[in-house]
Amino acid sequence: MKKILVTGASGFVGSRVVARWRNEYKILAPTHSELDITDYASVSSYFVQNSPDVVVHLAAISNTGYCEQNPDESYRVNVEGACNIARASAMCGAKLIFFSSDQVYNGNLEHGLLSEDMPVSPENVYGRHKLEAEERVLAFCPGAVVLRATWMYDKQRYGMPVHANFVLNIAKAVNECTPLVFPVREYRGITWVREVVELLPLTFNLPMGVYNYGAENDMNTYETACCYCEMLVGLHAGPLLQPDYNRFPEHVRNLSISTDRIFRASGGTICFSNTMSGLRLFVEIGNEAD
């Protein structure tokens, strides 16, 4: 069995990676006390003792507002922590899969789907830190794969953490009959986490580099929310969803990714549903038993 180290294994994505692949791989899922990614001595000692074949680095502070208010802590975890993992991965010859974010595109002014070759200049702390981490990870660890992941969603599942996300926010609004506001001047892919997890092992064979990883979407966030509501049986958006024309006044916020590179690099095996197809599938089978 290939030995897979998953950092952030108790988090939203990590817990689902562990649950899905624990029978196909030998999964290492250390707690923070067992592996402090901000302490290189702790990281190198863990790697020497456990010799992982693949490292899936998910541990991060991903709350953009928190990072904005706590930039030093964000830097320690999101940049220095990633560097420590990259150095240790290189030391033991492990394949590193580093989860970055589509937030690196939040300063881009281009319209349409964005490719990995485009220059980026993130406007928030989280995006800037993820971009620096990408660059330093690739420098430290030859062969590393960087995945720029989108906003993800899932329902509440027994024993797994879940955070506020696109489908849960809408479900809460429906259940409580309270209006929900979505920005019109924002475009972004929104991905069912199940697809992220299912396709993950295919990334282990990718060549070194940066890849967009998630659903493509050519609609703005308000349009996406309205279409999702219309998919739900007997529900029309109506006054429940309200457009916000004032958010992101300086420029349209476009995080919509193109996944052409990862599709071609994987020989067509890594192929995500677009946002609307993924939401449709989620409506159809997302409430299946765990």
C-alpha positions in Angstrom: 0.0 0.0 0.0 1.2 3.5 -0.9 1.6 5.6 2.2 -0.2 8.9 2.0 0.4 11.7 4.6 -2.6 14.1 4.8 -2.0 17.3 6.7 -5.1 19.0 7.9 -6.8 15.6 8.1 -9.4 16.8 10.6 -10.5 19.7 8.3 -13.3 19.9 5.7 -11.4 18.5 2.8 -8.9 16.4 4.8 -11.5 14.4 6.7 -13.2 13.5 3.5 -9.9 12.4 1.9 -9.1 10.2 4.8 -12.6 8.6 4.8 -12.7 8.0 1.1 -9.2 6.6 0.6 -8.3 4.9 3.9 -8.9 1.4 2.5 -6.9 1.9 -0.8 -3.9 3.6 0.8 -2.1 3.6 4.2 -3.2 7.0 5.4 -1.2 9.0 7.9 -3.4 11.6 9.5 -1.4 13.2 12.3 -2.9 15.6 14.8 -1.4 19.0 15.4 0.4 17.7 18.5 2.0 15.0 16.3 2.9 17.3 13.5 3.3 21.0 14.0 3.8 22.3 10.4 5.2 25.6 11.7 8.1 23.8 13.4 10.6 22.3 10.9 12.1 20.1 13.6 8.7 18.5 14.2 8.1 18.2 10.5 11.4 16.6 9.6 11.3 14.2 12.6 7.8 13.1 11.6 8.9 12.5 7.9 12.0 10.6 8.9 9.9 8.3 11.2 7.1 7.7 8.8 8.6 8.0 5.2 5.4 8.9 3.3 5.3 8.2 -0.4 2.9 11.1 -1.1 2.1 14.2 0.9 -1.3 15.9 0.5 -0.8 19.3 2.2 -4.2 20.7 3.2 -3.4 22.3 6.6 -4.0 26.0 6.3 -5.8 29.0 7.7 -8.4 29.5 4.9 -10.7 32.1 6.5 -9.8 35.1 4.4 -11.2 37.6 7.0 -9.2 36.0 9.8 -6.0 36.1 7.7 -6.6 39.8 7.0 -6.8 40.5 10.7 -4.0 38.1 11.7 -1.4 38.4 8.9 1.5 37.2 11.0 -0.3 34.0 12.0 -1.4 33.5 8.4 2.2 33.8 7.2 3.5 31.3 9.7 0.9 28.7 8.8 0.2 29.3 5.1 3.7 30.2 3.9 6.2 29.0 6.5 4.2 25.8 7.2 4.0 25.0 3.5 7.7 25.6 3.1 8.5 23.2 6.0 6.3 20.5 4.4 8.0 21.1 1.0 11.5 20.8 2.4 10.7 17.6 4.3 9.0 16.1 1.2 12.1 16.8 -0.8 14.3 15.4 1.9 12.5 12.0 1.9 11.6 11.9 -1.8 7.8 12.2 -1.3 5.5 13.5 -4.0 4.0 16.7 -2.7 0.4 17.8 -3.6 0.0 21.3 -2.2 -3.5 22.8 -2.1 -3.4 26.5 -3.0 -6.5 28.6 -3.8 -8.3 30.4 -6.6 -7.9 33.5 -4.3 -4.6 34.1 -6.1 -6.7 35.5 -8.9 -8.7 38.0 -6.9 -6.7 41.0 -8.3 -7.0 39.9 -11.9 -9.0 42.2 -14.3 -9.4 39.8 -17.1 -12.9 38.4 -18.0 -13.7 34.8 -18.7 -12.0 31.7 -17.5 -8.5 32.3 -16.1 -5.5 30.1 -16.9 -2.4 29.3 -14.7 -0.2 31.3 -17.1 -1.8 34.6 -16.4 0.1 37.0 -14.2 -1.6 37.4 -10.8 -1.5 40.1 -8.1 -3.8 39.1 -5.2 -5.4 41.9 -3.3 -5.9 40.2 0.1 -3.5 38.7 2.6 -4.7 35.1 2.1 -4.2 35.3 -1.7 -0.8 36.9 -1.4 0.4 34.3 1.1 -0.9 31.4 -1.0 0.9 32.8 -4.0 4.2 33.1 -2.1 3.7 29.6 -0.8 3.2 28.3 -4.3 6.5 29.8 -5.5 8.5 28.6 -2.5 7.1 25.1 -2.5 8.0 24.6 -6.1 11.5 25.9 -5.4 12.0 23.7 -2.4 10.5 20.5 -3.8 11.2 19.4 -7.3 8.2 17.5 -8.7 5.7 19.2 -6.4 2.1 19.7 -7.7 0.2 22.9 -6.8 -3.6 22.8 -7.0 -5.5 26.1 -7.1 -8.8 24.9 -5.5 -12.1 26.7 -5.7 -14.8 27.3 -3.1 -16.2 23.9 -2.1 -19.5 22.7 -0.7 -21.1 19.6 0.8 -24.0 18.7 3.1 -23.5 17.9 6.8 -22.2 14.4 7.0 -21.9 12.4 10.2 -18.5 12.7 11.8 -17.1 15.2 9.4 -16.7 19.0 9.8 -18.6 21.3 7.5 -18.3 25.1 7.2 -20.7 27.7 5.8 -20.8 27.1 2.1 -22.8 27.8 -1.0 -25.5 25.1 -0.6 -25.8 25.2 3.1 -26.2 29.0 3.1 -29.0 28.7 0.6 -30.6 25.8 2.5 -30.5 27.9 5.7 -32.2 30.8 3.9 -34.9 28.4 2.6 -35.6 26.8 5.9 -35.7 30.1 7.8 -37.4 32.1 5.0 -34.8 34.8 5.2 -33.4 36.6 2.2 -29.9 36.0 1.1 -27.7 38.4 -0.9 -25.3 37.3 -3.6 -22.9 39.5 -5.5 -23.5 40.2 -9.2 -20.0 41.5 -9.8 -18.3 38.2 -8.9 -17.6 35.1 -11.0 -16.1 32.0 -9.4 -16.2 28.2 -9.7 -18.0 26.4 -6.9 -17.2 22.7 -6.6 -18.7 19.7 -4.8 -16.0 18.5 -2.5 -16.7 14.9 -3.5 -15.3 15.5 -7.0 -12.2 17.1 -5.4 -11.6 14.0 -3.3 -12.5 11.4 -6.0 -10.0 12.8 -8.5 -7.2 13.4 -6.0 -5.1 10.2 -6.6 -4.9 11.1 -10.3 -2.9 14.2 -9.3 -0.2 12.0 -7.9 1.1 11.4 -11.4 1.0 14.9 -12.7 4.2 16.7 -13.7 5.5 19.4 -11.5 3.7 22.7 -11.8 0.6 24.8 -11.0 -2.9 23.5 -11.9 -6.4 24.9 -11.5 -8.4 22.3 -9.7 -12.2 22.5 -9.5 -15.3 23.4 -11.4 -15.4 25.9 -14.3 -18.2 28.5 -14.2 -19.2 31.3 -16.6 -22.1 32.7 -14.5 -21.9 35.3 -11.8 -22.5 34.2 -8.2 -26.0 35.6 -8.1 -27.0 33.9 -11.3 -25.5 30.6 -10.0 -27.5 30.9 -6.8 -30.7 31.5 -8.7 -30.1 28.5 -11.0 -29.4 26.3 -8.0 -32.6 27.3 -6.3 -34.6 26.5 -9.5 -33.1 23.0 -9.5 -34.6 22.3 -6.1 -38.1 20.8 -6.3 -40.9 23.3 -6.0 -38.6 26.2 -5.2 -38.1 29.4 -7.3 -35.6 32.1 -6.3 -38.2 34.9 -6.1 -37.5 37.4 -3.3 -35.5 34.8 -1.4 -32.3 35.7 -3.3 -31.3 39.3 -3.8 -28.7 40.7 -6.1 -25.9 42.9 -4.6 -24.7 45.3 -7.3 -22.4 47.2 -4.9 -20.0 44.6 -3.7 -16.6 44.7 -5.4 -17.0 48.3 -6.6 -13.4 48.8 -7.8 -13.5 46.0 -10.4 -15.4 42.8 -11.1 -14.0 40.0 -9.0 -13.3 37.1 -11.3 -12.0 33.9 -9.8 -13.4 31.6 -12.6 -10.7 29.0 -13.5 -10.0 27.2 -16.7 -9.1 23.5 -16.2 -7.7 22.9 -19.6 -4.1 22.4 -18.3 -4.9 19.7 -15.8 -7.2 18.0 -18.3 -4.4 17.8 -20.9 -1.7 16.9 -18.4 -3.7 14.0 -17.0 -4.6 12.6 -20.5 -8.2 13.6 -19.9 -8.6 11.7 -16.7 -9.0 14.7 -14.4 -12.2 16.2 -15.7 -14.5 18.2 -13.4 -18.2 18.8 -13.9 -18.8 22.5 -14.4 -20.5 24.3 -11.5 -24.0 23.9 -12.7 -23.6 20.2 -13.6 -22.0 19.5 -10.2 -24.9 21.2 -8.4 -27.4 19.3 -10.5 -25.6 16.0 -9.5 -25.6 17.1 -5.9 -29.3 17.7 -5.9 -29.9 14.3 -7.5 -27.6 12.2 -5.2 -26.1 14.5 -2.6 -28.6 13.3 0.0 -27.7 9.7 -0.3 -26.8 7.9 2.9 -23.3 8.3 4.2 
